[in-house]
Amino acid sequence: MQLSQSMGMRMEQKQLLTPRMIQSMEILQLPLMALEERIEQELQNNPVLEMREGDGEPESAEPDVIKDDVNGDGAVEKYSEDERPMVVKENDPSADFERLAKISDYLENEEFSNPAGSNFRVSSYDGERDKKLDAMANTAARGITLQEHLLGQWAFVETPPGVRAAGEVLINNIDADGYLRTPLEQIQKESKTPVKLEDLQAALKPIQGLEPAGVGARDLQECWLLQLDALERDVEMARGHDFDLERALVRDHIKDLSMNRYPQISKRLGRDIEDIKAAVKRLGHLHPYPGKLIGGEDAPPITPDAIIYYDEDSDKYEIEMTNDPAPSLYISGRWRKYIKDKQGDKPTREFLMNNIRNARWLIESIQQRKSTIMRVIRAVVDAQRDFFDRGPEHLKPLPMINVADQLGIHVATVSRAVSEKWIQTPRGVFPLRRFFSGGTTSAEGEEMSWDAVKEKLKAIIDNEDKHNPLNDDEIVEKLKQQGIELARRTVAKYRKILDIPTARQRREF
């Protein structure tokens, strides 16, 4: 076999994504809070980009886009052929990324680039307070960590120096749940501070006496026993407790409780089932993760991108976009005027022109994002009217490909538009992606999403006889009576997804 090299020419078409188009797709995918951070970053890096407050107009009504006049020929036009302002038409699905593709050639020929941006920013004092300082002043302080909380208490415990140092080592090995899951021997070997095993053992008990109760336990059983000890020391909190029974349940019958074996426990302990059930109810007030009571991470806030509300006049669900930053962003008229002045410094005009391009692209990308999300949400609301009217059991299957075909855009665009987006509806706040799923068809020919099937399964279990709960085969028959045919393994899978225990574990005595 002979190998040879040769040169040739061929024609082919390729779809290329310019950096600007990639930026637009990234902005489309950003959740609302991340978009606000991106805008704040651009405001710091781009001196020509401004944000007006309230409903006020920008300092100049002149269009934000002008043609380059850096050569000083005096020819100044408002727009070049490919720099027309983007006007997104709600009834024109093909306009999503058409403008972005058209001017890709223009972008490739840009003479000036400043990818790193600039930290230069014109500052002026208008008599108002600094909003960044106000935001910093109103930001909640960092909460105390579990280790800081425990070390603060440990400082007041009277112990020998060696035990005190060992206690600090143990506290630093307690995890966020409040457990000491690492064996003492391993802690001694891995400790940067030399400690004796005897000191670690001596420090463990007083550490387990710190607040919150149960901290420093090695497992759930020890954690609950420590909490019961703390309750017994508090005269007021100890009222109504049967500590002998509760300790016996925790010490010897945790597995039996998890398997709902009340008759066996009753027989072994010689106590009535009602007494055991009352003790289990009291044990339910104990915390399985005491460390989370101190310094737990706050749940991230959810800001809906849109609000869905019912309009009685039109008998339709209307959409209102929230916190739309696009109308507030504009290009400073001061720098637009500077670029028009052909007597100005050429390098400065080149720098400003590049930043104007960046600002224009950001504004148009945000407008594009709003329009695309708005159209996708409108398609969802129209398709899921029964969900908003009648509840989760009436959620219909809605593949993304169907919405993409309806809007005339690529399915990847729909996926980016719904990624990490939330909507506020009359039935609560939901991730937009929840409304896109596959499903099945009932015996009556009604299409149902898998989420709707799960809701029906949950309703069947909620209404069952708790003294004689339904097993998975009986749930299959109940669903079949409602026109939904599922295999037993599918019912078992959905039951586990919904965190519903088996029939034996659901039984009440």
PAVO-978943 format. One record per residue (C-alpha): x, y, z. Coordinates in steps of 0.02 Angstrom, whole numbers. Example, Ala and Ser with C-alpha at 12.3 -4.5 7.8 and 13.67 -1.06 7.14 Angstrom:
+--------+--------+--------+
:     xx :     yy :     zz :
+--------+--------+--------+
:    615 :   -225 :    390 :
:    684 :    -53 :    357 :
+--------+--------+--------+
end
This chain:
+--------+--------+--------+
:     xx :     yy :     zz :
+--------+--------+--------+
:      0 :      0 :      0 :
:     72 :    167 :    -53 :
:     38 :    327 :     45 :
:     43 :    495 :    -43 :
:     -2 :    675 :     -9 :
:    -90 :    794 :   -127 :
:   -170 :    966 :   -125 :
:   -344 :   1003 :   -189 :
:   -491 :   1122 :   -175 :
:   -672 :   1083 :   -137 :
:   -830 :   1179 :    -99 :
:   -932 :   1143 :     56 :
:  -1053 :   1230 :    173 :
:  -1024 :   1238 :    360 :
:  -1123 :   1319 :    499 :
:  -1003 :   1422 :    603 :
:  -1045 :   1503 :    769 :
:   -959 :   1669 :    796 :
:   -913 :   1721 :    973 :
:  -1058 :   1844 :    970 :
:  -1185 :   1709 :    928 :
:  -1114 :   1599 :   1065 :
:  -1134 :   1745 :   1185 :
:  -1317 :   1764 :   1135 :
:  -1350 :   1580 :   1166 :
:  -1263 :   1589 :   1334 :
:  -1369 :   1738 :   1386 :
:  -1526 :   1645 :   1332 :
:  -1479 :   1501 :   1448 :
:  -1437 :   1609 :   1600 :
:  -1562 :   1610 :   1744 :
:  -1624 :   1780 :   1797 :
:  -1505 :   1809 :   1943 :
:  -1355 :   1754 :   1841 :
:  -1410 :   1874 :   1703 :
:  -1413 :   2017 :   1828 :
:  -1236 :   1973 :   1882 :
:  -1181 :   1969 :   1699 :
:  -1258 :   2141 :   1669 :
:  -1172 :   2211 :   1823 :
:  -1006 :   2144 :   1761 :
:  -1033 :   2223 :   1590 :
:  -1078 :   2389 :   1672 :
:   -912 :   2386 :   1763 :
:   -809 :   2337 :   1611 :
:   -893 :   2439 :   1475 :
:   -883 :   2630 :   1496 :
:  -1016 :   2668 :   1364 :
:  -1150 :   2556 :   1439 :
:  -1266 :   2639 :   1563 :
:  -1423 :   2592 :   1659 :
:  -1554 :   2722 :   1694 :
:  -1657 :   2716 :   1852 :
:  -1845 :   2703 :   1856 :
:  -1941 :   2752 :   1701 :
:  -1830 :   2898 :   1656 :
:  -1768 :   2922 :   1478 :
:  -1584 :   2909 :   1433 :
:  -1488 :   3068 :   1417 :
:  -1511 :   3069 :   1228 :
:  -1653 :   3005 :   1122 :
:  -1531 :   2977 :    980 :
:  -1518 :   2795 :    922 :
:  -1391 :   2691 :   1015 :
:  -1308 :   2624 :    858 :
:  -1200 :   2728 :    741 :
:  -1081 :   2691 :    601 :
:   -894 :   2699 :    628 :
:   -815 :   2867 :    587 :
:   -642 :   2829 :    651 :
:   -562 :   2872 :    484 :
:   -615 :   3053 :    500 :
:   -701 :   3065 :    330 :
:   -850 :   3152 :    407 :
:   -974 :   3022 :    344 :
:  -1083 :   2984 :    494 :
:  -1237 :   2876 :    475 :
:  -1357 :   2813 :    605 :
:  -1349 :   2630 :    549 :
:  -1250 :   2526 :    430 :
:  -1338 :   2395 :    326 :
:  -1305 :   2257 :    452 :
:  -1319 :   2366 :    608 :
:  -1506 :   2395 :    607 :
:  -1581 :   2383 :    782 :
:  -1653 :   2212 :    818 :
:  -1842 :   2210 :    818 :
:  -1906 :   2041 :    875 :
:  -2074 :   2000 :    801 :
:  -2187 :   1890 :    905 :
:  -2267 :   1814 :    750 :
:  -2105 :   1783 :    656 :
:  -2025 :   1624 :    725 :
:  -1882 :   1625 :    601 :
:  -1813 :   1788 :    672 :
:  -1738 :   1707 :    828 :
:  -1557 :   1698 :    770 :
:  -1572 :   1758 :    590 :
:  -1500 :   1930 :    629 :
:  -1356 :   1852 :    723 :
:  -1309 :   1742 :    575 :
:  -1324 :   1885 :    448 :
:  -1194 :   1995 :    527 :
:  -1069 :   1858 :    567 :
:   -963 :   1910 :    418 :
:   -961 :   2089 :    479 :
:   -904 :   2033 :    651 :
:   -763 :   1928 :    579 :
:   -694 :   2085 :    494 :
:   -696 :   2194 :    649 :
:   -537 :   2296 :    657 :
:   -546 :   2334 :    841 :
:   -564 :   2207 :    978 :
:   -550 :   2218 :   1164 :
:   -602 :   2047 :   1228 :
:   -540 :   2079 :   1402 :
:   -646 :   2235 :   1416 :
:   -592 :   2385 :   1516 :
:   -609 :   2432 :   1696 :
:   -619 :   2617 :   1649 :
:   -782 :   2694 :   1705 :
:   -835 :   2875 :   1712 :
:   -890 :   2915 :   1887 :
:   -996 :   3060 :   1938 :
:  -1084 :   3107 :   2097 :
:  -1266 :   3151 :   2072 :
:  -1309 :   3180 :   2254 :
:  -1380 :   3006 :   2278 :
:  -1311 :   2868 :   2389 :
:  -1195 :   2738 :   2316 :
:  -1305 :   2589 :   2273 :
:  -1162 :   2465 :   2288 :
:  -1125 :   2523 :   2465 :
:  -1310 :   2513 :   2507 :
:  -1318 :   2337 :   2439 :
:  -1166 :   2286 :   2541 :
:  -1240 :   2364 :   2697 :
:  -1405 :   2271 :   2672 :
:  -1323 :   2103 :   2637 :
:  -1345 :   1978 :   2777 :
:  -1186 :   1940 :   2871 :
:  -1108 :   1769 :   2854 :
:  -1185 :   1650 :   2979 :
:  -1079 :   1566 :   3112 :
:  -1017 :   1393 :   3065 :
:  -1045 :   1238 :   3170 :
:   -860 :   1227 :   3212 :
:   -856 :   1409 :   3270 :
:  -1011 :   1379 :   3376 :
:   -935 :   1225 :   3459 :
:   -762 :   1302 :   3484 :
:   -845 :   1451 :   3569 :
:   -924 :   1333 :   3696 :
:   -769 :   1225 :   3711 :
:   -668 :   1376 :   3767 :
:   -770 :   1380 :   3930 :
:   -752 :   1195 :   3969 :
:   -622 :   1163 :   4104 :
:   -505 :   1026 :   4043 :
:   -318 :    988 :   4049 :
:   -215 :   1064 :   3907 :
:   -194 :    898 :   3815 :
:   -381 :    862 :   3819 :
:   -419 :   1040 :   3764 :
:   -307 :   1023 :   3611 :
:   -382 :    852 :   3573 :
:   -557 :    926 :   3587 :
:   -515 :   1060 :   3458 :
:   -454 :    923 :   3341 :
:   -616 :    824 :   3364 :
:   -725 :    978 :   3335 :
:   -636 :   1013 :   3170 :
:   -677 :    835 :   3116 :
:   -864 :    849 :   3149 :
:   -958 :    860 :   2983 :
:  -1097 :    979 :   2934 :
:  -1230 :    856 :   2997 :
:  -1153 :    860 :   3171 :
:  -1079 :    683 :   3164 :
:   -904 :    624 :   3205 :
:   -893 :    490 :   3071 :
:   -704 :    467 :   3073 :
:   -634 :    340 :   3199 :
:   -527 :    414 :   3338 :
:   -377 :    312 :   3286 :
:   -383 :    385 :   3110 :
:   -405 :    561 :   3178 :
:   -249 :    537 :   3284 :
:   -147 :    478 :   3135 :
:   -205 :    617 :   3018 :
:   -199 :    759 :   3143 :
:    -71 :    895 :   3106 :
:    -64 :    930 :   3293 :
:      9 :    785 :   3392 :
:   -126 :    716 :   3509 :
:   -141 :    562 :   3617 :
:   -279 :    436 :   3590 :
:   -321 :    444 :   3776 :
:   -347 :    632 :   3763 :
:   -462 :    610 :   3613 :
:   -565 :    483 :   3709 :
:   -571 :    597 :   3861 :
:   -627 :    747 :   3755 :
:   -766 :    655 :   3663 :
:   -892 :    647 :   3806 :
:   -887 :    832 :   3854 :
:   -899 :    878 :   3670 :
:  -1055 :    771 :   3656 :
:  -1127 :    876 :   3798 :
:  -1115 :   1038 :   3696 :
:  -1259 :   1119 :   3606 :
:  -1348 :   1072 :   3496 :
:  -1390 :    909 :   3583 :
:  -1332 :    756 :   3487 :
:  -1179 :    837 :   3410 :
:  -1022 :    730 :   3405 :
:  -1119 :    566 :   3389 :
:  -1048 :    424 :   3285 :
:  -1216 :    362 :   3219 :
:  -1402 :    398 :   3225 :
:  -1431 :    286 :   3375 :
:  -1302 :    377 :   3480 :
:  -1366 :    546 :   3417 :
:  -1544 :    512 :   3478 :
:  -1485 :    439 :   3643 :
:  -1385 :    599 :   3674 :
:  -1538 :    704 :   3635 :
:  -1644 :    600 :   3754 :
:  -1514 :    628 :   3891 :
:  -1522 :    816 :   3860 :
:  -1713 :    813 :   3867 :
:  -1712 :    717 :   4031 :
:  -1599 :    849 :   4111 :
:  -1727 :    984 :   4067 :
:  -1869 :    967 :   4192 :
:  -1995 :   1063 :   4087 :
:  -1953 :    975 :   3923 :
:  -1951 :    804 :   4007 :
:  -2135 :    810 :   4049 :
:  -2238 :    675 :   3962 :
:  -2087 :    572 :   3909 :
:  -2067 :    387 :   3947 :
:  -1877 :    386 :   3935 :
:  -1857 :    201 :   3976 :
:  -1970 :    152 :   3831 :
:  -1897 :    281 :   3712 :
:  -1719 :    229 :   3750 :
:  -1764 :     46 :   3725 :
:  -1840 :     86 :   3555 :
:  -1687 :    184 :   3500 :
:  -1560 :     64 :   3571 :
:  -1636 :   -102 :   3517 :
:  -1776 :    -77 :   3391 :
:  -1730 :     59 :   3264 :
:  -1731 :    -67 :   3121 :
:  -1897 :   -141 :   3179 :
:  -1972 :     34 :   3182 :
:  -1912 :     68 :   3005 :
:  -1997 :    -94 :   2949 :
:  -2158 :    -50 :   3043 :
:  -2149 :   -207 :   3153 :
:  -2254 :   -141 :   3297 :
:  -2327 :   -311 :   3351 :
:  -2153 :   -387 :   3367 :
:  -2090 :   -237 :   3466 :
:  -2243 :   -243 :   3579 :
:  -2215 :   -428 :   3615 :
:  -2030 :   -407 :   3655 :
:  -2049 :   -256 :   3767 :
:  -2213 :   -309 :   3846 :
:  -2292 :   -140 :   3808 :
:  -2454 :    -95 :   3720 :
:  -2445 :    -42 :   3538 :
:  -2528 :    123 :   3584 :
:  -2388 :    161 :   3708 :
:  -2258 :    120 :   3574 :
:  -2346 :    231 :   3445 :
:  -2350 :    375 :   3570 :
:  -2164 :    351 :   3606 :
:  -2124 :    348 :   3420 :
:  -2221 :    510 :   3399 :
:  -2114 :    591 :   3533 :
:  -1956 :    523 :   3452 :
:  -2011 :    608 :   3292 :
:  -1969 :    775 :   3374 :
:  -1785 :    727 :   3386 :
:  -1671 :    796 :   3251 :
:  -1573 :    667 :   3147 :
:  -1448 :    800 :   3090 :
:  -1414 :    916 :   3239 :
:  -1271 :   1003 :   3149 :
:  -1393 :   1080 :   3026 :
:  -1473 :   1177 :   3168 :
:  -1315 :   1286 :   3170 :
:  -1240 :   1367 :   3018 :
:  -1348 :   1274 :   2894 :
:  -1340 :   1337 :   2716 :
:  -1488 :   1442 :   2665 :
:  -1592 :   1380 :   2522 :
:  -1552 :   1480 :   2365 :
:  -1687 :   1608 :   2326 :
:  -1797 :   1577 :   2175 :
:  -1841 :   1725 :   2065 :
:  -1974 :   1682 :   1935 :
:  -1939 :   1742 :   1759 :
:  -2125 :   1764 :   1724 :
:  -2291 :   1774 :   1814 :
:  -2442 :   1681 :   1745 :
:  -2611 :   1753 :   1797 :
:  -2791 :   1726 :   1743 :
:  -2879 :   1869 :   1653 :
:  -3067 :   1854 :   1678 :
:  -3106 :   1977 :   1537 :
:  -3017 :   1876 :   1403 :
:  -3038 :   1706 :   1489 :
:  -2853 :   1675 :   1458 :
:  -2696 :   1654 :   1559 :
:  -2584 :   1804 :   1529 :
:  -2396 :   1816 :   1547 :
:  -2298 :   1955 :   1630 :
:  -2107 :   1951 :   1623 :
:  -2022 :   2002 :   1785 :
:  -1868 :   2110 :   1814 :
:  -1835 :   2141 :   1630 :
:  -1669 :   2238 :   1622 :
:  -1669 :   2273 :   1435 :
:  -1768 :   2438 :   1436 :
:  -1652 :   2509 :   1569 :
:  -1491 :   2479 :   1473 :
:  -1432 :   2607 :   1347 :
:  -1274 :   2673 :   1267 :
:  -1212 :   2837 :   1338 :
:  -1249 :   2985 :   1225 :
:  -1093 :   3072 :   1288 :
:   -980 :   2944 :   1205 :
:  -1086 :   2934 :   1048 :
:  -1059 :   3120 :   1025 :
:   -872 :   3099 :   1056 :
:   -860 :   2971 :    916 :
:   -947 :   3090 :    796 :
:   -818 :   3223 :    829 :
:   -685 :   3189 :    696 :
:   -565 :   3302 :    790 :
:   -562 :   3180 :    935 :
:   -418 :   3065 :    977 :
:   -422 :   2918 :    855 :
:   -364 :   2779 :    975 :
:   -495 :   2837 :   1100 :
:   -630 :   2835 :    966 :
:   -578 :   2661 :    913 :
:   -586 :   2601 :   1093 :
:   -758 :   2677 :   1119 :
:   -824 :   2608 :    954 :
:   -774 :   2433 :   1005 :
:   -863 :   2452 :   1171 :
:  -1017 :   2519 :   1083 :
:  -1024 :   2360 :    980 :
:  -1009 :   2255 :   1137 :
:  -1146 :   2354 :   1223 :
:  -1261 :   2343 :   1073 :
:  -1239 :   2155 :   1063 :
:  -1277 :   2135 :   1247 :
:  -1437 :   2237 :   1237 :
:  -1497 :   2144 :   1082 :
:  -1455 :   1975 :   1159 :
:  -1557 :   2018 :   1314 :
:  -1703 :   2072 :   1204 :
:  -1684 :   1910 :   1107 :
:  -1685 :   1811 :   1269 :
:  -1844 :   1894 :   1329 :
:  -1936 :   1865 :   1166 :
:  -1886 :   1682 :   1154 :
:  -1932 :   1643 :   1334 :
:  -2097 :   1736 :   1314 :
:  -2144 :   1635 :   1160 :
:  -2096 :   1469 :   1241 :
:  -2198 :   1510 :   1397 :
:  -2347 :   1559 :   1288 :
:  -2337 :   1390 :   1201 :
:  -2331 :   1302 :   1370 :
:  -2478 :   1399 :   1441 :
:  -2584 :   1364 :   1287 :
:  -2541 :   1178 :   1291 :
:  -2562 :   1156 :   1480 :
:  -2726 :   1251 :   1507 :
:  -2800 :   1101 :   1598 :
:  -2656 :   1102 :   1723 :
:  -2690 :   1283 :   1770 :
:  -2878 :   1255 :   1776 :
:  -2891 :   1086 :   1860 :
:  -2725 :   1041 :   1942 :
:  -2568 :    932 :   1923 :
:  -2668 :    774 :   1882 :
:  -2712 :    852 :   1714 :
:  -2535 :    891 :   1656 :
:  -2517 :    836 :   1475 :
:  -2363 :    767 :   1387 :
:  -2269 :    905 :   1297 :
:  -2106 :    856 :   1209 :
:  -1986 :   1000 :   1174 :
:  -1979 :    952 :    990 :
:  -2164 :    992 :    974 :
:  -2140 :   1168 :   1044 :
:  -1986 :   1193 :    934 :
:  -2086 :   1145 :    779 :
:  -2230 :   1257 :    831 :
:  -2115 :   1408 :    855 :
:  -2004 :   1370 :    706 :
:  -1844 :   1363 :    807 :
:  -1718 :   1227 :    850 :
:  -1755 :   1111 :    994 :
:  -1588 :   1161 :   1072 :
:  -1652 :   1341 :   1080 :
:  -1806 :   1281 :   1176 :
:  -1695 :   1182 :   1294 :
:  -1587 :   1336 :   1329 :
:  -1741 :   1444 :   1352 :
:  -1815 :   1331 :   1488 :
:  -1651 :   1291 :   1576 :
:  -1657 :   1350 :   1758 :
:  -1808 :   1461 :   1723 :
:  -1953 :   1472 :   1845 :
:  -2131 :   1534 :   1824 :
:  -2254 :   1591 :   1955 :
:  -2428 :   1522 :   1924 :
:  -2594 :   1525 :   2018 :
:  -2549 :   1349 :   2078 :
:  -2375 :   1392 :   2141 :
:  -2199 :   1421 :   2078 :
:  -2133 :   1286 :   1960 :
:  -1978 :   1259 :   1854 :
:  -2022 :   1288 :   1672 :
:  -1945 :   1121 :   1626 :
:  -2078 :   1029 :   1727 :
:  -2206 :   1061 :   1591 :
:  -2103 :    966 :   1463 :
:  -2116 :    777 :   1480 :
:  -2174 :    620 :   1395 :
:  -2330 :    527 :   1443 :
:  -2458 :    395 :   1404 :
:  -2635 :    382 :   1337 :
:  -2780 :    327 :   1446 :
:  -2915 :    205 :   1392 :
:  -3026 :    353 :   1348 :
:  -2892 :    419 :   1230 :
:  -2840 :    561 :   1347 :
:  -2656 :    604 :   1345 :
:  -2575 :    612 :   1517 :
:  -2398 :    658 :   1566 :
:  -2298 :    547 :   1681 :
:  -2310 :    681 :   1816 :
:  -2499 :    671 :   1804 :
:  -2490 :    482 :   1823 :
:  -2384 :    504 :   1980 :
:  -2514 :    623 :   2051 :
:  -2651 :    495 :   2023 :
:  -2545 :    360 :   2105 :
:  -2515 :    473 :   2254 :
:  -2701 :    512 :   2268 :
:  -2742 :    326 :   2270 :
:  -2619 :    295 :   2413 :
:  -2678 :    448 :   2510 :
:  -2858 :    383 :   2507 :
:  -2819 :    200 :   2548 :
:  -2869 :    112 :   2709 :
:  -2716 :    139 :   2818 :
:  -2754 :    -17 :   2920 :
:  -2754 :   -120 :   2759 :
:  -2646 :    -24 :   2633 :
:  -2638 :    -67 :   2449 :
:  -2492 :   -165 :   2380 :
:  -2418 :   -127 :   2209 :
:  -2529 :   -255 :   2119 :
:  -2685 :   -177 :   2195 :
:  -2625 :     -3 :   2145 :
:  -2605 :    -67 :   1966 :
:  -2787 :   -123 :   1969 :
:  -2845 :     44 :   2040 :
:  -2754 :    138 :   1902 :
:  -2827 :     19 :   1773 :
:  -3001 :     63 :   1835 :
:  -2959 :    244 :   1795 :
:  -2904 :    195 :   1620 :
:  -2716 :    195 :   1653 :
:  -2625 :     32 :   1618 :
:  -2453 :     19 :   1698 :
:  -2339 :   -126 :   1739 :
:  -2311 :   -168 :   1921 :
:  -2126 :   -123 :   1910 :
:  -2175 :     49 :   1843 :
:  -2290 :     77 :   1992 :
:  -2150 :     23 :   2110 :
:  -2028 :    142 :   2023 :
:  -2146 :    291 :   2036 :
:  -2186 :    249 :   2217 :
:  -1999 :    256 :   2259 :
:  -1979 :    419 :   2163 :
:  -2120 :    493 :   2269 :
:  -2034 :    425 :   2426 :
:  -2185 :    319 :   2472 :
:  -2143 :    162 :   2574 :
:  -2210 :    -12 :   2541 :
:  -2383 :    -70 :   2597 :
:  -2311 :   -158 :   2750 :
:  -2220 :      1 :   2804 :
:  -2376 :    108 :   2776 :
:  -2488 :     -1 :   2882 :
:  -2557 :     77 :   3041 :
:  -2595 :    -29 :   3195 :
+--------+--------+--------+
end
